[in-house]
Amino acid sequence: MSFTFTIVAFGDSMTECKALAPSARWPGLLQRRLTRARPRLRCEVINAGAGGNTSREGLSRLERDVLRYLPDLTLVQFRRQ
């Protein structure tokens, strides 16, 4: 049996980083860094950022964009409005 440590990066445009290629967005960079640091750890970082979202809008998509993955860790970042 194989275990994957799942991290969901949940937030607004700062998390989504739409202007960058997916591999250059910070969730992708985090996954690569974790893989390099702990090659035996299977790790998946899911980018659940959505530009323009406030924390209230984020709450409305929590089930769909975070909880369905059953994450081991969730990183949350929304700007204050």
PDB file of N, CA, C and O in Angstrom:
ATOM      1  N   MET A   1       0.836  -1.179   0.000  1.00  0.00           N
ATOM      2  CA  MET A   1       0.000   0.000   0.000  1.00  0.00           C
ATOM      3  C   MET A   1       0.879   1.239   0.000  1.00  0.00           C
ATOM      4  O   MET A   1       1.896   1.297   0.692  1.00  0.00           O
ATOM      5  N   SER A   2       0.479   2.213  -0.774  1.00  0.00           N
ATOM      6  CA  SER A   2       1.241   3.439  -0.914  1.00  0.00           C
ATOM      7  C   SER A   2       0.465   4.590  -0.289  1.00  0.00           C
ATOM      8  O   SER A   2      -0.749   4.691  -0.470  1.00  0.00           O
ATOM      9  N   PHE A   3       1.146   5.446   0.433  1.00  0.00           N
ATOM     10  CA  PHE A   3       0.528   6.592   1.086  1.00  0.00           C
ATOM     11  C   PHE A   3       0.976   7.872   0.398  1.00  0.00           C
ATOM     12  O   PHE A   3       2.169   8.077   0.173  1.00  0.00           O
ATOM     13  N   THR A   4       0.041   8.716   0.070  1.00  0.00           N
ATOM     14  CA  THR A   4       0.354  10.033  -0.487  1.00  0.00           C
ATOM     15  C   THR A   4      -0.060  11.082   0.521  1.00  0.00           C
ATOM     16  O   THR A   4      -1.205  11.101   0.972  1.00  0.00           O
ATOM     17  N   PHE A   5       0.871  11.958   0.875  1.00  0.00           N
ATOM     18  CA  PHE A   5       0.594  13.080   1.759  1.00  0.00           C
ATOM     19  C   PHE A   5       0.013  14.190   0.889  1.00  0.00           C
ATOM     20  O   PHE A   5       0.689  14.714   0.004  1.00  0.00           O
ATOM     21  N   THR A   6      -1.245  14.544   1.147  1.00  0.00           N
ATOM     22  CA  THR A   6      -1.945  15.510   0.306  1.00  0.00           C
ATOM     23  C   THR A   6      -2.037  16.866   0.992  1.00  0.00           C
ATOM     24  O   THR A   6      -2.490  16.984   2.130  1.00  0.00           O
ATOM     25  N   ILE A   7      -1.593  17.880   0.266  1.00  0.00           N
ATOM     26  CA  ILE A   7      -1.662  19.264   0.728  1.00  0.00           C
ATOM     27  C   ILE A   7      -2.550  20.028  -0.246  1.00  0.00           C
ATOM     28  O   ILE A   7      -2.376  19.931  -1.461  1.00  0.00           O
ATOM     29  N   VAL A   8      -3.498  20.784   0.290  1.00  0.00           N
ATOM     30  CA  VAL A   8      -4.306  21.661  -0.552  1.00  0.00           C
ATOM     31  C   VAL A   8      -3.927  23.099  -0.240  1.00  0.00           C
ATOM     32  O   VAL A   8      -3.994  23.536   0.909  1.00  0.00           O
ATOM     33  N   ALA A   9      -3.529  23.827  -1.270  1.00  0.00           N
ATOM     34  CA  ALA A   9      -3.252  25.258  -1.168  1.00  0.00           C
ATOM     35  C   ALA A   9      -4.557  25.965  -1.537  1.00  0.00           C
ATOM     36  O   ALA A   9      -4.969  25.946  -2.697  1.00  0.00           O
ATOM     37  N   PHE A  10      -5.199  26.583  -0.560  1.00  0.00           N
ATOM     38  CA  PHE A  10      -6.544  27.134  -0.713  1.00  0.00           C
ATOM     39  C   PHE A  10      -6.493  28.637  -0.514  1.00  0.00           C
ATOM     40  O   PHE A  10      -6.052  29.107   0.535  1.00  0.00           O
ATOM     41  N   GLY A  11      -6.938  29.397  -1.505  1.00  0.00           N
ATOM     42  CA  GLY A  11      -6.891  30.837  -1.346  1.00  0.00           C
ATOM     43  C   GLY A  11      -7.403  31.595  -2.548  1.00  0.00           C
ATOM     44  O   GLY A  11      -8.246  31.112  -3.304  1.00  0.00           O
ATOM     45  N   ASP A  12      -6.874  32.794  -2.704  1.00  0.00           N
ATOM     46  CA  ASP A  12      -7.314  33.702  -3.758  1.00  0.00           C
ATOM     47  C   ASP A  12      -6.300  33.741  -4.894  1.00  0.00           C
ATOM     48  O   ASP A  12      -5.623  32.747  -5.157  1.00  0.00           O
ATOM     49  N   SER A  13      -6.190  34.879  -5.567  1.00  0.00           N
ATOM     50  CA  SER A  13      -5.300  34.983  -6.727  1.00  0.00           C
ATOM     51  C   SER A  13      -3.830  34.796  -6.369  1.00  0.00           C
ATOM     52  O   SER A  13      -3.044  34.375  -7.218  1.00  0.00           O
ATOM     53  N   MET A  14      -3.450  35.094  -5.154  1.00  0.00           N
ATOM     54  CA  MET A  14      -2.055  34.893  -4.747  1.00  0.00           C
ATOM     55  C   MET A  14      -1.706  33.404  -4.715  1.00  0.00           C
ATOM     56  O   MET A  14      -0.547  33.033  -4.898  1.00  0.00           O
ATOM     57  N   THR A  15      -2.688  32.571  -4.486  1.00  0.00           N
ATOM     58  CA  THR A  15      -2.498  31.124  -4.510  1.00  0.00           C
ATOM     59  C   THR A  15      -2.649  30.602  -5.928  1.00  0.00           C
ATOM     60  O   THR A  15      -1.861  29.766  -6.370  1.00  0.00           O
ATOM     61  N   GLU A  16      -3.645  31.083  -6.637  1.00  0.00           N
ATOM     62  CA  GLU A  16      -3.890  30.628  -8.007  1.00  0.00           C
ATOM     63  C   GLU A  16      -2.708  30.954  -8.924  1.00  0.00           C
ATOM     64  O   GLU A  16      -2.304  30.116  -9.730  1.00  0.00           O
ATOM     65  N   CYS A  17      -2.154  32.159  -8.809  1.00  0.00           N
ATOM     66  CA  CYS A  17      -0.993  32.597  -9.610  1.00  0.00           C
ATOM     67  C   CYS A  17      -1.235  32.386 -11.107  1.00  0.00           C
ATOM     68  O   CYS A  17      -0.363  31.875 -11.810  1.00  0.00           O
ATOM     69  N   LYS A  18      -2.391  32.771 -11.585  1.00  0.00           N
ATOM     70  CA  LYS A  18      -2.806  32.507 -12.955  1.00  0.00           C
ATOM     71  C   LYS A  18      -1.841  33.050 -14.009  1.00  0.00           C
ATOM     72  O   LYS A  18      -1.754  32.492 -15.102  1.00  0.00           O
ATOM     73  N   ALA A  19      -1.119  34.121 -13.704  1.00  0.00           N
ATOM     74  CA  ALA A  19      -0.205  34.730 -14.677  1.00  0.00           C
ATOM     75  C   ALA A  19       1.030  33.866 -14.937  1.00  0.00           C
ATOM     76  O   ALA A  19       1.755  34.096 -15.905  1.00  0.00           O
ATOM     77  N   LEU A  20       1.271  32.877 -14.079  1.00  0.00           N
ATOM     78  CA  LEU A  20       2.453  32.021 -14.225  1.00  0.00           C
ATOM     79  C   LEU A  20       2.064  30.659 -14.775  1.00  0.00           C
ATOM     80  O   LEU A  20       0.916  30.230 -14.659  1.00  0.00           O
ATOM     81  N   ALA A  21       3.029  29.994 -15.367  1.00  0.00           N
ATOM     82  CA  ALA A  21       2.826  28.608 -15.792  1.00  0.00           C
ATOM     83  C   ALA A  21       2.585  27.761 -14.539  1.00  0.00           C
ATOM     84  O   ALA A  21       3.146  28.063 -13.486  1.00  0.00           O
ATOM     85  N   PRO A  22       1.768  26.714 -14.627  1.00  0.00           N
ATOM     86  CA  PRO A  22       1.484  25.889 -13.435  1.00  0.00           C
ATOM     87  C   PRO A  22       2.743  25.435 -12.697  1.00  0.00           C
ATOM     88  O   PRO A  22       2.744  25.380 -11.467  1.00  0.00           O
ATOM     89  N   SER A  23       3.788  25.118 -13.405  1.00  0.00           N
ATOM     90  CA  SER A  23       5.014  24.649 -12.749  1.00  0.00           C
ATOM     91  C   SER A  23       5.742  25.763 -11.991  1.00  0.00           C
ATOM     92  O   SER A  23       6.593  25.483 -11.147  1.00  0.00           O
ATOM     93  N   ALA A  24       5.412  27.025 -12.288  1.00  0.00           N
ATOM     94  CA  ALA A  24       6.066  28.159 -11.632  1.00  0.00           C
ATOM     95  C   ALA A  24       5.238  28.736 -10.488  1.00  0.00           C
ATOM     96  O   ALA A  24       5.706  29.619  -9.769  1.00  0.00           O
ATOM     97  N   ARG A  25       4.029  28.251 -10.318  1.00  0.00           N
ATOM     98  CA  ARG A  25       3.170  28.735  -9.233  1.00  0.00           C
ATOM     99  C   ARG A  25       3.657  28.141  -7.914  1.00  0.00           C
ATOM    100  O   ARG A  25       4.193  27.033  -7.891  1.00  0.00           O
ATOM    101  N   TRP A  26       3.472  28.878  -6.814  1.00  0.00           N
ATOM    102  CA  TRP A  26       4.076  28.431  -5.557  1.00  0.00           C
ATOM    103  C   TRP A  26       3.613  27.046  -5.104  1.00  0.00           C
ATOM    104  O   TRP A  26       4.428  26.331  -4.522  1.00  0.00           O
ATOM    105  N   PRO A  27       2.369  26.610  -5.325  1.00  0.00           N
ATOM    106  CA  PRO A  27       2.040  25.233  -4.938  1.00  0.00           C
ATOM    107  C   PRO A  27       2.863  24.189  -5.702  1.00  0.00           C
ATOM    108  O   PRO A  27       3.260  23.174  -5.130  1.00  0.00           O
ATOM    109  N   GLY A  28       3.116  24.434  -6.973  1.00  0.00           N
ATOM    110  CA  GLY A  28       3.965  23.522  -7.750  1.00  0.00           C
ATOM    111  C   GLY A  28       5.403  23.542  -7.271  1.00  0.00           C
ATOM    112  O   GLY A  28       6.058  22.502  -7.202  1.00  0.00           O
ATOM    113  N   LEU A  29       5.895  24.733  -6.940  1.00  0.00           N
ATOM    114  CA  LEU A  29       7.255  24.855  -6.407  1.00  0.00           C
ATOM    115  C   LEU A  29       7.373  24.126  -5.069  1.00  0.00           C
ATOM    116  O   LEU A  29       8.376  23.464  -4.802  1.00  0.00           O
ATOM    117  N   LEU A  30       6.349  24.251  -4.238  1.00  0.00           N
ATOM    118  CA  LEU A  30       6.343  23.560  -2.951  1.00  0.00           C
ATOM    119  C   LEU A  30       6.407  22.046  -3.147  1.00  0.00           C
ATOM    120  O   LEU A  30       7.168  21.360  -2.464  1.00  0.00           O
ATOM    121  N   GLN A  31       5.619  21.535  -4.066  1.00  0.00           N
ATOM    122  CA  GLN A  31       5.629  20.094  -4.311  1.00  0.00           C
ATOM    123  C   GLN A  31       7.014  19.627  -4.764  1.00  0.00           C
ATOM    124  O   GLN A  31       7.513  18.609  -4.284  1.00  0.00           O
ATOM    125  N   ARG A  32       7.629  20.358  -5.677  1.00  0.00           N
ATOM    126  CA  ARG A  32       8.970  19.964  -6.139  1.00  0.00           C
ATOM    127  C   ARG A  32       9.996  20.025  -5.012  1.00  0.00           C
ATOM    128  O   ARG A  32      10.853  19.148  -4.898  1.00  0.00           O
ATOM    129  N   ARG A  33       9.908  21.048  -4.191  1.00  0.00           N
ATOM    130  CA  ARG A  33      10.862  21.179  -3.084  1.00  0.00           C
ATOM    131  C   ARG A  33      10.686  20.055  -2.066  1.00  0.00           C
ATOM    132  O   ARG A  33      11.670  19.513  -1.563  1.00  0.00           O
ATOM    133  N   LEU A  34       9.445  19.706  -1.762  1.00  0.00           N
ATOM    134  CA  LEU A  34       9.193  18.603  -0.832  1.00  0.00           C
ATOM    135  C   LEU A  34       9.680  17.275  -1.404  1.00  0.00           C
ATOM    136  O   LEU A  34      10.237  16.447  -0.684  1.00  0.00           O
ATOM    137  N   THR A  35       9.467  17.082  -2.692  1.00  0.00           N
ATOM    138  CA  THR A  35       9.912  15.849  -3.344  1.00  0.00           C
ATOM    139  C   THR A  35      11.436  15.739  -3.313  1.00  0.00           C
ATOM    140  O   THR A  35      11.986  14.661  -3.087  1.00  0.00           O
ATOM    141  N   ARG A  36      12.103  16.854  -3.540  1.00  0.00           N
ATOM    142  CA  ARG A  36      13.576  16.848  -3.482  1.00  0.00           C
ATOM    143  C   ARG A  36      14.077  16.610  -2.060  1.00  0.00           C
ATOM    144  O   ARG A  36      15.039  15.872  -1.848  1.00  0.00           O
ATOM    145  N   ALA A  37      13.421  17.239  -1.094  1.00  0.00           N
ATOM    146  CA  ALA A  37      13.860  17.134   0.299  1.00  0.00           C
ATOM    147  C   ALA A  37      13.561  15.763   0.901  1.00  0.00           C
ATOM    148  O   ALA A  37      14.330  15.258   1.719  1.00  0.00           O
ATOM    149  N   ARG A  38      12.457  15.172   0.500  1.00  0.00           N
ATOM    150  CA  ARG A  38      12.030  13.871   1.033  1.00  0.00           C
ATOM    151  C   ARG A  38      11.584  12.976  -0.122  1.00  0.00           C
ATOM    152  O   ARG A  38      10.386  12.764  -0.314  1.00  0.00           O
ATOM    153  N   PRO A  39      12.536  12.452  -0.889  1.00  0.00           N
ATOM    154  CA  PRO A  39      12.188  11.680  -2.079  1.00  0.00           C
ATOM    155  C   PRO A  39      11.342  10.443  -1.798  1.00  0.00           C
ATOM    156  O   PRO A  39      10.633   9.974  -2.688  1.00  0.00           O
ATOM    157  N   ARG A  40      11.398   9.911  -0.596  1.00  0.00           N
ATOM    158  CA  ARG A  40      10.607   8.710  -0.280  1.00  0.00           C
ATOM    159  C   ARG A  40       9.165   9.041   0.093  1.00  0.00           C
ATOM    160  O   ARG A  40       8.318   8.150   0.159  1.00  0.00           O
ATOM    161  N   LEU A  41       8.887  10.315   0.336  1.00  0.00           N
ATOM    162  CA  LEU A  41       7.547  10.760   0.688  1.00  0.00           C
ATOM    163  C   LEU A  41       6.785  11.101  -0.590  1.00  0.00           C
ATOM    164  O   LEU A  41       7.184  11.989  -1.345  1.00  0.00           O
ATOM    165  N   ARG A  42       5.703  10.398  -0.819  1.00  0.00           N
ATOM    166  CA  ARG A  42       4.840  10.753  -1.946  1.00  0.00           C
ATOM    167  C   ARG A  42       3.979  11.921  -1.499  1.00  0.00           C
ATOM    168  O   ARG A  42       3.204  11.808  -0.549  1.00  0.00           O
ATOM    169  N   CYS A  43       4.118  13.028  -2.182  1.00  0.00           N
ATOM    170  CA  CYS A  43       3.425  14.248  -1.790  1.00  0.00           C
ATOM    171  C   CYS A  43       2.718  14.846  -3.005  1.00  0.00           C
ATOM    172  O   CYS A  43       3.285  14.907  -4.096  1.00  0.00           O
ATOM    173  N   GLU A  44       1.496  15.278  -2.807  1.00  0.00           N
ATOM    174  CA  GLU A  44       0.743  15.955  -3.859  1.00  0.00           C
ATOM    175  C   GLU A  44       0.253  17.276  -3.304  1.00  0.00           C
ATOM    176  O   GLU A  44      -0.404  17.318  -2.264  1.00  0.00           O
ATOM    177  N   VAL A  45       0.577  18.365  -4.008  1.00  0.00           N
ATOM    178  CA  VAL A  45       0.101  19.688  -3.622  1.00  0.00           C
ATOM    179  C   VAL A  45      -0.936  20.114  -4.657  1.00  0.00           C
ATOM    180  O   VAL A  45      -0.628  20.231  -5.843  1.00  0.00           O
ATOM    181  N   ILE A  46      -2.146  20.340  -4.207  1.00  0.00           N
ATOM    182  CA  ILE A  46      -3.254  20.717  -5.079  1.00  0.00           C
ATOM    183  C   ILE A  46      -3.470  22.219  -4.973  1.00  0.00           C
ATOM    184  O   ILE A  46      -3.632  22.755  -3.877  1.00  0.00           O
ATOM    185  N   ASN A  47      -3.470  22.888  -6.107  1.00  0.00           N
ATOM    186  CA  ASN A  47      -3.691  24.332  -6.130  1.00  0.00           C
ATOM    187  C   ASN A  47      -5.190  24.593  -6.216  1.00  0.00           C
ATOM    188  O   ASN A  47      -5.808  24.367  -7.256  1.00  0.00           O
ATOM    189  N   ALA A  48      -5.771  25.070  -5.118  1.00  0.00           N
ATOM    190  CA  ALA A  48      -7.191  25.400  -5.064  1.00  0.00           C
ATOM    191  C   ALA A  48      -7.372  26.902  -4.886  1.00  0.00           C
ATOM    192  O   ALA A  48      -8.234  27.355  -4.133  1.00  0.00           O
ATOM    193  N   GLY A  49      -6.547  27.660  -5.589  1.00  0.00           N
ATOM    194  CA  GLY A  49      -6.678  29.112  -5.559  1.00  0.00           C
ATOM    195  C   GLY A  49      -7.682  29.570  -6.603  1.00  0.00           C
ATOM    196  O   GLY A  49      -7.805  28.959  -7.665  1.00  0.00           O
ATOM    197  N   ALA A  50      -8.399  30.644  -6.303  1.00  0.00           N
ATOM    198  CA  ALA A  50      -9.357  31.227  -7.249  1.00  0.00           C
ATOM    199  C   ALA A  50      -9.261  32.742  -7.147  1.00  0.00           C
ATOM    200  O   ALA A  50      -9.598  33.338  -6.124  1.00  0.00           O
ATOM    201  N   GLY A  51      -8.795  33.346  -8.226  1.00  0.00           N
ATOM    202  CA  GLY A  51      -8.620  34.790  -8.249  1.00  0.00           C
ATOM    203  C   GLY A  51      -9.897  35.543  -7.932  1.00  0.00           C
ATOM    204  O   GLY A  51     -10.985  35.167  -8.369  1.00  0.00           O
ATOM    205  N   GLY A  52      -9.746  36.620  -7.160  1.00  0.00           N
ATOM    206  CA  GLY A  52     -10.869  37.469  -6.826  1.00  0.00           C
ATOM    207  C   GLY A  52     -11.708  36.988  -5.658  1.00  0.00           C
ATOM    208  O   GLY A  52     -12.645  37.676  -5.251  1.00  0.00           O
ATOM    209  N   ASN A  53     -11.396  35.828  -5.114  1.00  0.00           N
ATOM    210  CA  ASN A  53     -12.186  35.292  -4.009  1.00  0.00           C
ATOM    211  C   ASN A  53     -11.858  35.991  -2.699  1.00  0.00           C
ATOM    212  O   ASN A  53     -10.705  36.321  -2.419  1.00  0.00           O
ATOM    213  N   THR A  54     -12.880  36.202  -1.920  1.00  0.00           N
ATOM    214  CA  THR A  54     -12.709  36.615  -0.536  1.00  0.00           C
ATOM    215  C   THR A  54     -12.821  35.345   0.312  1.00  0.00           C
ATOM    216  O   THR A  54     -13.130  34.275  -0.213  1.00  0.00           O
ATOM    217  N   SER A  55     -12.577  35.456   1.589  1.00  0.00           N
ATOM    218  CA  SER A  55     -12.718  34.285   2.452  1.00  0.00           C
ATOM    219  C   SER A  55     -14.163  33.786   2.461  1.00  0.00           C
ATOM    220  O   SER A  55     -14.397  32.585   2.593  1.00  0.00           O
ATOM    221  N   ARG A  56     -15.129  34.688   2.323  1.00  0.00           N
ATOM    222  CA  ARG A  56     -16.539  34.277   2.266  1.00  0.00           C
ATOM    223  C   ARG A  56     -16.790  33.419   1.024  1.00  0.00           C
ATOM    224  O   ARG A  56     -17.473  32.398   1.110  1.00  0.00           O
ATOM    225  N   GLU A  57     -16.253  33.814  -0.111  1.00  0.00           N
ATOM    226  CA  GLU A  57     -16.400  33.023  -1.338  1.00  0.00           C
ATOM    227  C   GLU A  57     -15.632  31.707  -1.223  1.00  0.00           C
ATOM    228  O   GLU A  57     -16.077  30.667  -1.710  1.00  0.00           O
ATOM    229  N   GLY A  58     -14.486  31.772  -0.579  1.00  0.00           N
ATOM    230  CA  GLY A  58     -13.725  30.553  -0.347  1.00  0.00           C
ATOM    231  C   GLY A  58     -14.509  29.562   0.483  1.00  0.00           C
ATOM    232  O   GLY A  58     -14.497  28.363   0.205  1.00  0.00           O
ATOM    233  N   LEU A  59     -15.187  30.055   1.498  1.00  0.00           N
ATOM    234  CA  LEU A  59     -15.998  29.179   2.345  1.00  0.00           C
ATOM    235  C   LEU A  59     -17.066  28.455   1.524  1.00  0.00           C
ATOM    236  O   LEU A  59     -17.384  27.297   1.794  1.00  0.00           O
ATOM    237  N   SER A  60     -17.611  29.134   0.534  1.00  0.00           N
ATOM    238  CA  SER A  60     -18.660  28.515  -0.285  1.00  0.00           C
ATOM    239  C   SER A  60     -18.117  27.401  -1.180  1.00  0.00           C
ATOM    240  O   SER A  60     -18.892  26.579  -1.668  1.00  0.00           O
ATOM    241  N   ARG A  61     -16.815  27.358  -1.401  1.00  0.00           N
ATOM    242  CA  ARG A  61     -16.246  26.292  -2.232  1.00  0.00           C
ATOM    243  C   ARG A  61     -15.347  25.337  -1.437  1.00  0.00           C
ATOM    244  O   ARG A  61     -14.608  24.543  -2.019  1.00  0.00           O
ATOM    245  N   LEU A  62     -15.415  25.421  -0.127  1.00  0.00           N
ATOM    246  CA  LEU A  62     -14.588  24.583   0.735  1.00  0.00           C
ATOM    247  C   LEU A  62     -14.803  23.087   0.480  1.00  0.00           C
ATOM    248  O   LEU A  62     -13.836  22.341   0.328  1.00  0.00           O
ATOM    249  N   GLU A  63     -16.034  22.656   0.434  1.00  0.00           N
ATOM    250  CA  GLU A  63     -16.329  21.235   0.218  1.00  0.00           C
ATOM    251  C   GLU A  63     -15.787  20.774  -1.134  1.00  0.00           C
ATOM    252  O   GLU A  63     -15.091  19.762  -1.212  1.00  0.00           O
ATOM    253  N   ARG A  64     -16.098  21.502  -2.183  1.00  0.00           N
ATOM    254  CA  ARG A  64     -15.716  21.115  -3.543  1.00  0.00           C
ATOM    255  C   ARG A  64     -14.205  21.170  -3.783  1.00  0.00           C
ATOM    256  O   ARG A  64     -13.636  20.281  -4.416  1.00  0.00           O
ATOM    257  N   ASP A  65     -13.562  22.226  -3.271  1.00  0.00           N
ATOM    258  CA  ASP A  65     -12.161  22.451  -3.623  1.00  0.00           C
ATOM    259  C   ASP A  65     -11.148  21.984  -2.587  1.00  0.00           C
ATOM    260  O   ASP A  65      -9.952  21.945  -2.874  1.00  0.00           O
ATOM    261  N   VAL A  66     -11.602  21.631  -1.393  1.00  0.00           N
ATOM    262  CA  VAL A  66     -10.661  21.202  -0.349  1.00  0.00           C
ATOM    263  C   VAL A  66     -11.061  19.851   0.244  1.00  0.00           C
ATOM    264  O   VAL A  66     -10.323  18.873   0.122  1.00  0.00           O
ATOM    265  N   LEU A  67     -12.216  19.799   0.879  1.00  0.00           N
ATOM    266  CA  LEU A  67     -12.590  18.625   1.666  1.00  0.00           C
ATOM    267  C   LEU A  67     -12.702  17.349   0.847  1.00  0.00           C
ATOM    268  O   LEU A  67     -12.451  16.265   1.375  1.00  0.00           O
ATOM    269  N   ARG A  68     -13.066  17.441  -0.408  1.00  0.00           N
ATOM    270  CA  ARG A  68     -13.213  16.223  -1.217  1.00  0.00           C
ATOM    271  C   ARG A  68     -11.891  15.493  -1.409  1.00  0.00           C
ATOM    272  O   ARG A  68     -11.884  14.300  -1.713  1.00  0.00           O
ATOM    273  N   TYR A  69     -10.769  16.193  -1.236  1.00  0.00           N
ATOM    274  CA  TYR A  69      -9.450  15.575  -1.368  1.00  0.00           C
ATOM    275  C   TYR A  69      -8.982  14.893  -0.079  1.00  0.00           C
ATOM    276  O   TYR A  69      -7.970  14.191  -0.079  1.00  0.00           O
ATOM    277  N   LEU A  70      -9.718  15.099   1.020  1.00  0.00           N
ATOM    278  CA  LEU A  70      -9.316  14.576   2.326  1.00  0.00           C
ATOM    279  C   LEU A  70      -7.848  14.914   2.618  1.00  0.00           C
ATOM    280  O   LEU A  70      -7.038  14.018   2.856  1.00  0.00           O
ATOM    281  N   PRO A  71      -7.513  16.199   2.599  1.00  0.00           N
ATOM    282  CA  PRO A  71      -6.106  16.583   2.736  1.00  0.00           C
ATOM    283  C   PRO A  71      -5.528  16.264   4.105  1.00  0.00           C
ATOM    284  O   PRO A  71      -6.230  16.255   5.117  1.00  0.00           O
ATOM    285  N   ASP A  72      -4.230  16.002   4.105  1.00  0.00           N
ATOM    286  CA  ASP A  72      -3.492  15.847   5.353  1.00  0.00           C
ATOM    287  C   ASP A  72      -3.127  17.210   5.920  1.00  0.00           C
ATOM    288  O   ASP A  72      -2.943  17.367   7.127  1.00  0.00           O
ATOM    289  N   LEU A  73      -3.026  18.193   5.030  1.00  0.00           N
ATOM    290  CA  LEU A  73      -2.672  19.557   5.418  1.00  0.00           C
ATOM    291  C   LEU A  73      -3.333  20.512   4.440  1.00  0.00           C
ATOM    292  O   LEU A  73      -3.351  20.258   3.236  1.00  0.00           O
ATOM    293  N   THR A  74      -3.877  21.613   4.954  1.00  0.00           N
ATOM    294  CA  THR A  74      -4.441  22.653   4.097  1.00  0.00           C
ATOM    295  C   THR A  74      -3.780  23.971   4.446  1.00  0.00           C
ATOM    296  O   THR A  74      -3.744  24.377   5.608  1.00  0.00           O
ATOM    297  N   LEU A  75      -3.261  24.629   3.435  1.00  0.00           N
ATOM    298  CA  LEU A  75      -2.667  25.955   3.589  1.00  0.00           C
ATOM    299  C   LEU A  75      -3.694  26.961   3.081  1.00  0.00           C
ATOM    300  O   LEU A  75      -4.161  26.856   1.946  1.00  0.00           O
ATOM    301  N   VAL A  76      -4.045  27.935   3.916  1.00  0.00           N
ATOM    302  CA  VAL A  76      -5.111  28.899   3.575  1.00  0.00           C
ATOM    303  C   VAL A  76      -4.521  30.288   3.513  1.00  0.00           C
ATOM    304  O   VAL A  76      -3.794  30.714   4.411  1.00  0.00           O
ATOM    305  N   GLN A  77      -4.847  30.998   2.425  1.00  0.00           N
ATOM    306  CA  GLN A  77      -4.347  32.370   2.268  1.00  0.00           C
ATOM    307  C   GLN A  77      -5.365  33.184   1.491  1.00  0.00           C
ATOM    308  O   GLN A  77      -5.563  32.963   0.297  1.00  0.00           O
ATOM    309  N   PHE A  78      -6.013  34.130   2.169  1.00  0.00           N
ATOM    310  CA  PHE A  78      -6.910  35.081   1.530  1.00  0.00           C
ATOM    311  C   PHE A  78      -6.492  36.480   2.004  1.00  0.00           C
ATOM    312  O   PHE A  78      -6.122  36.669   3.163  1.00  0.00           O
ATOM    313  N   ARG A  79      -6.556  37.441   1.101  1.00  0.00           N
ATOM    314  CA  ARG A  79      -6.272  38.829   1.499  1.00  0.00           C
ATOM    315  C   ARG A  79      -7.439  39.364   2.312  1.00  0.00           C
ATOM    316  O   ARG A  79      -8.592  38.975   2.125  1.00  0.00           O
ATOM    317  N   ARG A  80      -7.107  40.250   3.201  1.00  0.00           N
ATOM    318  CA  ARG A  80      -8.171  40.929   3.949  1.00  0.00           C
ATOM    319  C   ARG A  80      -8.852  41.919   3.034  1.00  0.00           C
ATOM    320  O   ARG A  80      -8.196  42.560   2.214  1.00  0.00           O
ATOM    321  N   GLN A  81     -10.144  42.049   3.162  1.00  0.00           N
ATOM    322  CA  GLN A  81     -10.911  42.983   2.326  1.00  0.00           C
ATOM    323  C   GLN A  81     -11.212  44.230   3.102  1.00  0.00           C
ATOM    324  O   GLN A  81     -11.849  45.144   2.578  1.00  0.00           O
TER     325      GLN A  81
END
